[in-house]
Amino acid sequence: MIPHSVPRVLRMGPARLTAGLDHTRRLDLPAHRTLHGDQVPRSLDDIIALVEEVDMRGRGGAAFPFARKLRAVADAARGGECVVLVNGAEGEPASSKDAMLLVRNPHLVLDGAVLAAEALNAREVVLATVEGEVAKSSIEAAVAERRAANVAGAAESRINIRVVGLQEKFISGEGGALVRAVNGLEAVPPGRKRRASTSGVDGLPTLLSNTETFTQLAVLAELGAEEYAKVGTSREPGTTLLSVSGGAANPAVVEVPTGTPLINVLEMCEAEIGDGVLIGGYHGAWLDAETAISAIISREGMKRAGGSLGAGIIVPLGESTCSLGEAARVAAYLAAQSSGQCGPCRLGLPDVARALTALVDGSGSTDSIRRSVRAVERRGACFHPDGTAKFVLSTLDAFESDIALHQEHGSCGRPVRGILPLPEREDEPEYRLEVDWTRCQGHGLCAHLLPEFVSLDDYGFPSFKTVPGWMVKEASRAVDMCPALALRLAQAT
């Protein structure tokens, strides 16, 4: 399987996760084995020792110690069945590194996943990615190549490898949502925190980490800890993948040793900083231009700069767009990507987005935005409200001069060019609430259940706004609970 077009790759320093990609669009199995050799199975103790020696962390954003995940799954399984789950469902529009690996270097991902599965005596490896994308076709082709070649003998043939396609949504990559989707349920966070290491796929202990993490494991096992640590910093050895987009004239997935100055990466990608650089994606934070110039690519370096490396997302704004308008676009997108399970998401995030949009046209204030943010922080059923709050508060801190122009003149004078990447908007069905006035008695329960879509007049009778598709469950509940059975829900034409 050779894709027609592939994500671009650049690098500084040695090629590890991107080795061989200068010469081919995709490494098939023979090319992969020529470059990386045959995979050698290792015991769980050996893998944990390797991982601990270089303090390998998950590359999905939370930077959780990978050795602790391995131990937790092994302890929960107690010699019984478990599962390895590879999270390749990048719901983050600004990230492309996992898609690059699945499209261009799928066998390195499989090497790491199978290595962990053999050590844990796992029943199955599940690779979750976006349905209908080239990444899914590529990893399916890689699984077929391995089955045909039977390259690892009985050990690999014993482990079932399954590819699952998911609907692309911002929250689909959240761990709990991913497990639910693989189990055939709706891909939304479960609300109550459940560790995959205890109960994940099919209720079994599950080793869940993202695509780059398993690729790093494969490289670490191939090189050994000493060789692996020859690049990078002493505290964070190795290389990392960065997704650079936005105002970059040369956007790409870039492999760099940790400790590389951010400005070097931006120069390689021909990126103007402009008003600032977004680090860590749409649950991340902005670095102003002055801070970005001296920032270092590492968890520790980004923390000192006031940001978080997260999943390695780097989005420079450039000079030509309105920074505040760009942030408002993202805030509106994040509000619409809510699963609508809790008040902070269902009610709070639209309020935050509206408040930020009002600031763009000069009618709002930073105080109203901060009040809206306080209503959602640390109150959600998952991290989505907190991540959105972090992004919005960072916007207020990074773009003070731009905000002052908008408040004084209603604009900064620059158009909103759509520099921050967002998926193409799909036409989602909308619904309308209808009322049988011969039955309605003005109880007002519908307005209590759907305050953002139902308002009451002076006599307690309702009027309605159009209901978006993601709120149809709540609207249906209001219909079912109407004491007078006066409400109906119909699709808007």
N, C-alpha and C positions, 0 to 999 in steps of 0.2 A: 504494500500500500504506500504510494508516494503522493503526498498531497500536492496540489497545484501551487498553492501559496502557503507560506509558513511564517510564524512570528520571527522578526529579525533578532539576531543575537550579536552583541558586542562583548568585549572583555578587556579587563586590565589584569595583568599577571597571568599565572598558569591557567590553562583550560582544564577543568575537572568535570563539572556538571555539563559543560558545553563542549567537551572534547570531541573532535571529529566533525563538528557542525559547520566548519568553514568549507568543507568539501562536498557536503551532501545536504539535501533538504531534510532527510529522515534516515536515521540509522536502523537498518533492518537487523535481523538476528545475526546473520554471518558477520556483518560489519561491526556490530556491537561486540561480538565475541573476539574478533580480531583485535579490537581496541582495548577491551577490558578483561579479556580472558574468561575462563570458565569460573563460575561462582563456586566457592568452597563453603559447604555448610559449617556452621559454628554452633557451639553449645550456648545456651542462654547465659551462663556465667561469663563466657568469653566475650559475648556481645556487650553485656552490661559493663564489663571491665573496660572495653574499648571506648564505649560511649562516655563513661565517667571520666576517663583519662583526659578527654578533650572537652568535657562539660557540654556535650551536644544538647541543644535545645530544639524544641519544635519550631518550625518556620512558618506556622500559620498565623502568627500574630501574638499569641500569649507567651511564647518563649518558655513553655513548661519543660522541666528537665525530662529528657526522653528515657533515661534510666529508671526514673520513678514510675513512669507509665508501664515500662516492661515489667517491673517488679509487681506493680499493682495487679496487672492482668494475670501474671503467673500465680500470685497468691490467691486471687479470686477463683481461678480455674482449678487449683489444687490437683493438677495432673489430669483434669477432665478436659472437655472441649472448650475451645475459645475461637475467636475470629480476629483477623487483621482487616481493618477498614482504612482504605486510602481516600482521603478527602481531596478530590480534584474538582469540586464544585465551587469554583471561584465566583461567588455572588458579587464580589467587589468589581465594579466596572473599570476601575483604574488598574487592576492587576491582570497580568498576562503571563506570569512566570510558570504557573502550573500548567496552563494550556500549552505553553511552549514545550515543556518537558514531555507532556503526553503526546503531542504531535510529532516532535522531532527526536526525542530520546526515550521512547516508552520502555525499552528493555532495561534501562538503568533504574527506572521506577520499579519495575517488576522484580529486578534483582534485590532491591532493598526490602520490598514487601515479602517476597518469598523467603529471604534470609531470616526475617523476624518470625514468619509463620513457622518455619522449620524448627527454630529454636524454642518456640512456645508450644510446639506440637499442635498447632492450630488446625482446625477443620477446613478453613476456607479463607481465601483472600478475596475481598470485595473492593472493587475500584468504582467509586461514585464520581460521575462527571456530568456535564450538561448534555441533555438529549438533543440529538440532531446536529451537533457540532463536529468539526473535523477531529477534535481531540478524542471523542468517543470512538469514531471509526478507526483511528490510529491505534488506540489501546486494544480494541477488539481484534485488529489485525495482528498485533503483537502477541496476544494470547493464542490466537490460531497458529502463528508461526511456532510457538513453543510446543504446543500440543503435537504439531506435525513432526517436529524434530525430536521431541522427547529428550531435550538437552540435559536434564538433570536426573534422568533415570527414575527410579521408584519414588524417591523423596518428593520430587516436584509433581510427578503424576498423581501422587496420593492427595495433594492439596488442590482442591477445586479453586479455580480462579474465575470470578464472576464480575461482569461489568454491568453497572446499573446507571441508567440515564435519568437525570432529574430535570425538572423545570427550572429555568434560570431565574432566580430571585435573589435579592440582596441577602436575605436571611437563610437561604438554602444551604450555605456553607457553615452555619452555626452547628456545633457538634450534636446537640440534641435534635435539631431539625433534620440533620443528615441521617441520624440513626432511625428516626421515625420514617423518613422517606424510604430508606432501604428496607424497612419492615413493612412497607406497603401502606403506610399511613400518610396523612397530610404533612408536608414538609414545613412544619412550624415548630418553634421551640416548645418543649413540653411544659413550660411554666415552672414546675417543681424540678429542682436540680437533681439530675440522676447521672452518676458517673458511668461512662461507657465501659470503663475498666471493670465495673461490677455487673452491669446489665446493659448490653448493647444490641448488636444484631441478633435477632431471634432470642433475645433474653440472655445471651451468653456473654461472658467477659470478653471485651473487645478492645484491641489495641487500635486506637483512632489517632491518626496524625495526617498532616497534609502531604501533598505530593513531593515537595522539595525535601521534607524531612526524611522520607524513605530513600530518596536519591542520595542525600548526604550519607545515610547509613551505608548504602552500597559502596560509595567512594571511600568511606572510612575503612570498611572491611577490606577493600582492595589495596589501599595504600598502607594501612597500619597507622597507629596513633602518631608515631614520630614523624613520618613523612607528611601526614595530613596537617600537622601543626607547624610545618616549615613556613607556611604563609599565614597571614592574619596577625592578630595580637596575641599576647601570651594568655590573656583571660578569655578571649573568644577566637580560637584558632580556626583556620580554614577560609573558605570563600563563601560568598552569599550571592543570591540572585536579586536583582532590583528591576522593577517594572518602571521605566521612565517614559512619561507621556506628556500630556498637557501642552505647554508652550515649547516643547522640544522640537526643533526642526528635524532631528534625526532620532525619533522614538525607537526604543528597543528594549529587550530584556538584556541586562548587563550583568556579567559575572565579575565580581571584584573581591579581592582579599579584604577582610575586615580591617579597619584602620585606615582605609582609603579616604582622603578628603572628599566631601560631597561636591565641592566646586570642580574637582577633576572629572567626576562623573557627568556633571552638567555640561562642562566644556566638551567632553567627548560626544555628547548627544546634541550639541549645538543649541543649548537651552539658555534663554535669557531668564534671569530670576524675576525681574519685574518687582511687584509688591511683595512677593514671598514665594515659598515652596511648601507644598503640602506633603507631610511625611506620615506614612502609616495608613493612608487611604481615608475613606470618608467617615471612619471612626477615629481618625488620627488628629493631628494638630498642625497648624501653620507655623513655619519659621519665617520671621521677617528677613528682609534681604541681608541686613548686617549679620544676623545670627547664622544664616545659611552659608555665608562665605567661609566661616571658620568651623562649621560642623563636620564631624567625623562619622563615617559609616560604621557603626557598631551599636549594640544595645546601650553600652555605657556612654558612648559619644553622643548619641541622640538624647539620652536622658539629661546629660549636662546642658545640651542646647535647649531643653524644654520641650522636647518631642519624644516620640517613641518609634523605633524602627519598624515595629509590627511585622507585617508580611512583606516588607521591602518595597513599598510603593512610594515613588518620588514623582511629584507633579508640580513642576514650575509653572508660574502663571504667565510670565512674559510681560511685555510692556503695553500690548495693544487692547487689552480687555478690561472691563470693570470688575475689580476683585470682589466687591460686595455683591454685585449682580450674579457673579459666578457662584459664590457661596450660597446665595438664595436659591439658585437652581438646584443645587445639591440637597439643600434642606428640604425643599418641596419633594424631591425624589425620595429621600429617606422617609418622609412622612407617609408617602404613598406605598412604600415597601413594607410597612408595618404588617404584622399578621393580625392586628386588631384584637388581640386577646385580652389586653388589660387597658385600664384607663389612661396611663401615661402614654401608651402608643396611640390608642384610638382617639383620644381627645387632646392630649398634651402636645404630641408632635405636630399635628396640623396647626395648633396655636403658635408654636415656635416658628414654623415656616411662614405663617402669615405675618408674624411680628417682624421677621427679618425682611420679608418682601416689602412691608410698609417702610422700613428704614431705607430701602433702595430708592423709593420714590420721594423720600424726604419727609413723609408724614409720621414716621415712627420714631422710637427712641430706644437707646440701648437699655434703659431701665425696664421698659416693657418686655424686651427680649429676655433679660436676666430673670424677671419674674416668671415668665413662661417656662424658662429652663428649670428654675427651682421646683416647678410643679411636676417635673418628670424625673429629675435626678434621683437615683437610688430607690425608685419606686416601681420599676418595671418587672415583668415576669422573666425577662432575659436582659442581655446587655445592650440591646438596640437603643433604648431611650438614653442610657448613659453615654454610649458612643456618639450619638447624635448631639447630645448636650455638649460633649467635649469639643466636637467640631465647631459648633456654633459659638461657644465661648471663646475658642481660639481665634475665630474670625474677628470678634470684637476687639481682642487684644492686638492682633497683628495689623489691622487695617484702620487704625484710629484716624489717620489723616484723610483717608478716603471717606470714612464715615462723616467726618466734619464737613467735607465738601457736599455730600448728599444732604445733610441736614440744613446747610446754608443755602444751597442752590438747587436742590432736588435731583442733582446728578453730579458725577465727577467729570463729565464730558466725554467719557469713553463708552462705546457700545458694549453689550454683552455678546461676546463672540462664540460662546459655547466651548471654551478651551478645556474645561474640566470634562473628562469623558463620561458620558451617560449612555445607556442603551437606547436604541431607537424605541420611541414610544409606540406601544401596541394599542389598538383600539379595544379597550376592555368594555364589556357590557355595563350599562348603567341601568338603574332601576328607579321606579317612582312608587311612592306610597299613595294610595287612593283611599278615600273615606266614603262610607255609606252614611250620608247625613241623616237618613231616617233612623239610624241606630245610634250615632255618636251622642254621648251624653256629657262630653267635656270632662272626663275623668282626669286627663292630663298625664296618664301613665306613659303614653308613647313619647312625650317630650322628656319625661324623666329617663327613659331607656335610651333615647337617641337625641340628646340635647343639641348636638351639632347639626341635625337634619330636620328637627321638628321644633317649631316655635308656637307659642300660644297667644291668642289675642286677649283682649281685656275680659272676655267672657269665658276664657279657658278652652276655646276651641282651636284645633291645630291648623297650621299651614306647613307645607313640606318643601324641602329642597331635594334635588336629585341625589340618590344614594349610589356611591361607587360600588363596583363589584366586590371589592374586598370587605365591604361592610354588609353584604347580603345576609350573612348569618345573624347578625345582631338585629337587622331589620325584620327578618323572619320571626325572631323571638318576640319582637314588639307586636307583630301581627298576632302571634299565637296567644299573647298575654292580654290583649285588649279585652277588658271586662264586658264590653258591649258587642264584641265580635264585629266591629265596624271597619276594621282596617283590611286592606288588600295590598299585595306587593305585585307589581307588574314590571316587565322589562320596558325601559324607555325606548321610544322609537326615534 
